[in-house]
Amino acid sequence: MPIAVYIWIIIGIVLVIIEAVIPSFIVLWFGMGAFVTALVSYFTKDLFYQSLAFAISSFIFIVASRFLIYTKRDKESKVINQPKEMNVFAMKGKIGIVEEDIDVAANTGLIQVSGESWRAITEEDEVIKEGEKVIIIKVDGNKLVVKKKIKGEK
């Protein structure tokens, strides 16, 4: 095996180690280019072709990696940048079970949602009995505004 093959392999290993020590995600691709050049140097001893193989393969690795990274990042950013309800406001639309009769006039009402108990009120001042299912309409301060769940309603 020509000595140039070993030299390019050593260069590739050194570049990959440098990438591991100083992560820049660029030096790695030059290391991969050196490994490709080691393969090319097995077939030719001409330094021009080896240098050309190193430059072209390194360039292809860098461009391909940037393309893959930015394409994936753009897809994820479209999902990430969509507004999403969080914290207590994410409760909207969830179903709860009444633990204590909900009666706005009597200032009572407690529901169980996602394993937590919450104070609850209704918008229409209706009375909802214990054990019935309710849908959370919105959050009003530290209380959940609910309505009675009708069978078949999602």
C-alpha positions as CSV (number, residue, x, y, z in Angstrom):
1,M,0.0,0.0,0.0
2,P,1.4,3.4,-0.9
3,I,2.7,5.6,1.9
4,A,0.3,8.4,0.8
5,V,-2.7,6.3,1.9
6,Y,-1.3,6.2,5.5
7,I,-0.5,9.9,5.5
8,W,-4.1,10.8,4.4
9,I,-5.5,8.4,7.0
10,I,-3.3,10.0,9.7
11,I,-4.4,13.5,8.5
12,G,-8.0,12.4,8.7
13,I,-7.7,11.0,12.2
14,V,-5.9,14.1,13.4
15,L,-8.7,16.3,11.9
16,V,-11.4,14.2,13.5
17,I,-9.7,14.4,16.9
18,I,-9.4,18.2,16.5
19,E,-13.1,18.3,15.8
20,A,-13.8,16.4,19.0
21,V,-11.6,18.8,21.0
22,I,-12.8,22.0,19.4
23,P,-16.4,21.3,18.1
24,S,-17.0,23.5,15.1
25,F,-18.7,21.0,12.8
26,I,-16.3,22.0,10.0
27,V,-13.0,20.3,10.7
28,L,-14.9,17.0,10.8
29,W,-15.7,17.3,7.1
30,F,-12.1,18.0,6.2
31,G,-11.2,14.8,8.1
32,M,-13.8,12.9,6.1
33,G,-12.3,14.4,2.9
34,A,-8.9,13.1,4.0
35,F,-10.3,9.6,4.3
36,V,-11.8,9.8,0.8
37,T,-8.4,11.1,-0.4
38,A,-6.7,8.1,1.2
39,L,-8.9,5.9,-1.0
40,V,-8.0,8.0,-4.1
41,S,-4.3,7.9,-3.2
42,Y,-4.5,4.1,-3.3
43,F,-5.1,4.3,-7.0
44,T,-2.9,7.3,-7.9
45,K,0.4,8.7,-6.7
46,D,-0.1,12.1,-8.3
47,L,-0.3,14.8,-5.6
48,F,-2.5,17.0,-7.9
49,Y,-5.3,14.4,-8.1
50,Q,-5.0,13.7,-4.4
51,S,-5.3,17.4,-3.6
52,L,-8.2,17.8,-6.0
53,A,-10.0,14.8,-4.4
54,F,-9.4,16.3,-0.9
55,A,-10.8,19.7,-2.0
56,I,-13.8,18.4,-3.8
57,S,-14.8,15.7,-1.2
58,S,-14.4,18.2,1.7
59,F,-16.5,20.8,-0.2
60,I,-19.2,18.2,-0.9
61,F,-19.3,17.1,2.7
62,I,-19.5,20.7,4.0
63,V,-22.2,21.7,1.5
64,A,-24.2,18.5,2.1
65,S,-24.1,18.8,5.9
66,R,-25.1,22.5,5.8
67,F,-28.0,21.6,3.5
68,L,-29.2,18.8,5.7
69,I,-28.8,20.9,8.9
70,Y,-30.6,24.0,7.5
71,T,-33.4,22.0,5.9
72,K,-34.1,20.2,9.2
73,R,-33.8,23.4,11.2
74,D,-36.3,25.2,8.9
75,K,-38.8,22.4,9.2
76,E,-38.5,22.4,13.0
77,S,-38.7,26.2,13.3
78,K,-42.0,26.2,11.4
79,V,-43.4,23.8,14.1
80,I,-41.7,25.6,17.0
81,N,-42.8,29.1,15.9
82,Q,-46.5,28.2,15.9
83,P,-48.2,29.8,18.8
84,K,-49.1,27.2,21.4
85,E,-51.1,27.5,24.6
86,M,-48.9,26.8,27.6
87,N,-49.2,26.4,31.4
88,V,-52.7,26.8,32.8
89,F,-54.0,28.2,29.5
90,A,-53.3,24.8,27.8
91,M,-56.3,23.5,29.9
92,K,-58.7,25.0,27.4
93,G,-60.8,22.2,25.8
94,K,-59.8,19.5,28.3
95,I,-62.5,17.5,30.1
96,G,-62.8,17.4,33.9
97,I,-65.0,15.7,36.4
98,V,-67.0,17.7,39.0
99,E,-65.8,16.9,42.5
100,E,-68.1,19.5,44.2
101,D,-71.3,20.9,42.8
102,I,-70.6,23.9,40.7
103,D,-73.0,26.7,41.7
104,V,-71.9,30.3,41.1
105,A,-74.6,31.7,43.4
106,A,-73.4,29.5,46.3
107,N,-69.8,30.2,45.4
108,T,-69.0,26.5,45.2
109,G,-67.4,24.3,42.5
110,L,-64.4,22.0,42.2
111,I,-63.4,19.9,39.3
112,Q,-60.6,17.3,38.7
113,V,-58.5,17.8,35.6
114,S,-55.3,15.9,34.8
115,G,-55.0,14.7,38.3
116,E,-55.4,18.2,39.9
117,S,-58.3,19.9,41.6
118,W,-59.4,23.3,40.4
119,R,-62.0,25.8,41.4
120,A,-64.6,26.1,38.6
121,I,-67.4,28.4,37.6
122,T,-69.9,28.4,34.7
123,E,-70.7,31.2,32.3
124,E,-74.5,30.8,32.4
125,D,-74.8,30.5,36.1
126,E,-76.1,26.9,35.7
127,V,-75.6,24.3,38.5
128,I,-73.6,21.2,37.5
129,K,-73.8,18.3,39.9
130,E,-71.0,16.2,41.4
131,G,-69.7,13.4,39.1
132,E,-70.7,15.0,35.8
133,K,-68.2,15.7,33.1
134,V,-67.4,19.3,32.0
135,I,-65.4,20.9,29.3
136,I,-63.0,23.8,30.1
137,I,-63.9,26.9,28.1
138,K,-61.3,29.3,29.5
139,V,-59.2,30.3,32.5
140,D,-60.4,33.3,34.6
141,G,-57.8,34.1,37.2
142,N,-57.4,31.1,39.3
143,K,-60.7,29.5,38.3
144,L,-61.6,27.5,35.3
145,V,-64.7,28.5,33.4
146,V,-66.6,25.3,32.3
147,K,-69.7,24.1,30.6
148,K,-71.5,20.8,31.0
149,K,-70.3,18.1,28.6
150,I,-73.0,16.8,26.3
151,K,-72.8,13.2,25.3
152,G,-71.1,12.8,21.9
153,E,-69.4,16.2,22.2
154,K,-65.7,16.2,21.9
